[in-house]
Amino acid sequence: MQKLIVSALAAAAGIAAAGAVSAAEMLDLPATKVDCAATPAKMRNIVFDAALEYKWEVIEETAGRTVLKYARGSKFFAEIEVKFTPTSFKINYLRSYGLSYEKNKHGTVEIHRNYNRWIRNLEKEIRVNAQKQCRR
């Protein structure tokens, strides 16, 4: 019986440690400037192309704003907005599930580390696409 209790406690500690390892402070990327001014239609296409490259789905679009969602099966989901002007863009978190989104006692937001990777990849792809557009 005592071995069973010890095993259960060890398993619980392992699960808690695994959860802690996967959480990280959520990235809040600053607005990113692009090298040259693009028309609103070109900026929209730049954002769309980057979203498609990393399998983000466009779910809403208005002038200067695109809402994207990223889902990994039914386990993880993130929804963000990309606000853009002819010379800059900014990615903002909207909502998620399965990503352990939580404000800690210090007021910082923690989320699964994969969210940060998804956002960095998307930001980089938008920036690269904008640079390519500037060279045309």
C-alpha positions as CSV (number, residue, x, y, z in Angstrom):
1,M,0.0,0.0,0.0
2,Q,2.8,2.4,0.9
3,K,4.6,1.6,-2.4
4,L,1.3,2.5,-4.2
5,I,1.1,5.9,-2.5
6,V,4.7,6.7,-3.2
7,S,4.2,5.7,-6.8
8,A,1.1,7.9,-7.1
9,L,2.9,10.9,-5.5
10,A,5.9,10.4,-7.9
11,A,3.6,10.3,-10.9
12,A,1.8,13.4,-9.8
13,A,5.0,15.2,-9.3
14,G,6.2,14.2,-12.7
15,I,3.0,15.4,-14.3
16,A,3.2,18.7,-12.4
17,A,6.8,19.1,-13.5
18,A,6.0,18.4,-17.1
19,G,3.2,21.0,-17.1
20,A,5.5,23.6,-15.6
21,V,8.2,23.0,-18.2
22,S,5.8,23.5,-21.1
23,A,4.5,26.9,-19.7
24,A,6.4,30.1,-20.5
25,E,5.8,33.8,-20.3
26,M,3.6,34.7,-23.2
27,L,5.2,36.8,-25.9
28,D,3.8,40.2,-26.6
29,L,5.7,41.2,-29.7
30,P,6.0,44.9,-30.4
31,A,4.7,46.3,-33.6
32,T,7.1,45.4,-36.5
33,K,8.0,48.0,-39.0
34,V,8.3,47.0,-42.7
35,D,11.1,48.3,-45.0
36,C,8.8,50.0,-47.4
37,A,5.2,51.1,-47.6
38,A,2.8,48.7,-49.2
39,T,-0.8,49.2,-50.3
40,P,-3.4,47.9,-47.9
41,A,-4.2,45.2,-50.4
42,K,-0.5,44.1,-50.6
43,M,-0.2,44.1,-46.8
44,R,-3.3,42.0,-46.6
45,N,-1.8,39.5,-49.1
46,I,1.5,39.5,-47.2
47,V,-0.3,38.5,-43.9
48,F,-2.5,35.9,-45.8
49,D,0.5,34.3,-47.4
50,A,2.4,34.0,-44.1
51,A,-0.7,32.6,-42.4
52,L,-1.1,30.0,-45.0
53,E,2.6,29.0,-44.8
54,Y,2.2,28.1,-41.1
55,K,-1.3,26.7,-41.4
56,W,-3.2,29.6,-39.7
57,E,-6.8,29.9,-40.9
58,V,-8.3,33.3,-41.7
59,I,-11.6,33.6,-39.8
60,E,-12.4,37.3,-40.0
61,E,-11.2,40.2,-42.0
62,T,-11.7,44.0,-41.8
63,A,-9.7,46.9,-43.1
64,G,-6.3,46.7,-41.5
65,R,-7.1,43.7,-39.3
66,T,-7.2,39.9,-39.9
67,V,-8.2,37.4,-37.3
68,L,-6.5,34.0,-37.5
69,K,-6.9,30.7,-35.7
70,Y,-4.5,27.9,-35.3
71,A,-5.7,24.5,-34.3
72,R,-3.8,21.3,-33.7
73,G,-6.6,18.7,-33.8
74,S,-9.1,19.3,-31.0
75,K,-6.4,19.5,-28.4
76,F,-5.0,23.0,-28.9
77,F,-6.5,26.2,-30.3
78,A,-5.3,29.8,-30.5
79,E,-6.9,32.9,-32.0
80,I,-5.0,36.0,-32.7
81,E,-5.4,39.2,-34.6
82,V,-2.9,40.8,-37.0
83,K,-3.4,44.6,-37.2
84,F,-1.5,46.2,-40.1
85,T,-0.8,49.5,-41.8
86,P,1.1,50.0,-45.0
87,T,4.3,50.3,-42.9
88,S,3.9,48.0,-39.9
89,F,2.0,45.1,-38.3
90,K,1.3,43.8,-34.8
91,I,0.1,40.4,-33.6
92,N,-2.2,40.3,-30.6
93,Y,-3.5,37.4,-28.6
94,L,-7.3,37.0,-28.5
95,R,-8.1,33.6,-26.9
96,S,-7.1,30.0,-26.7
97,Y,-7.8,26.6,-25.2
98,G,-5.6,23.7,-24.3
99,L,-2.6,26.1,-24.0
100,S,-2.6,26.7,-20.2
101,Y,-3.3,30.4,-20.6
102,E,-3.1,31.9,-17.1
103,K,-2.2,35.1,-15.4
104,N,0.2,34.4,-12.5
105,K,0.3,36.1,-9.1
106,H,2.9,38.6,-10.5
107,G,0.5,39.8,-13.2
108,T,2.4,38.2,-16.1
109,V,0.6,35.9,-18.5
110,E,1.9,32.3,-19.0
111,I,1.0,30.1,-21.9
112,H,2.2,26.9,-23.5
113,R,5.6,27.5,-25.0
114,N,4.4,26.3,-28.4
115,Y,2.2,29.4,-28.7
116,N,5.3,31.6,-28.5
117,R,6.9,29.5,-31.3
118,W,3.8,29.8,-33.5
119,I,3.7,33.5,-33.0
120,R,7.5,34.0,-33.7
121,N,7.2,31.9,-36.8
122,L,4.2,33.9,-38.1
123,E,5.9,37.2,-37.3
124,K,9.1,36.2,-39.1
125,E,7.2,35.0,-42.2
126,I,5.2,38.2,-42.4
127,R,8.4,40.2,-42.1
128,V,10.2,38.1,-44.7
129,N,7.2,38.4,-47.1
130,A,7.1,42.2,-46.6
131,Q,10.8,42.4,-47.4
132,K,10.3,40.4,-50.6
133,Q,7.5,42.8,-51.5
134,C,9.7,45.8,-51.0
135,R,12.3,44.4,-53.5
136,R,9.7,44.1,-56.2
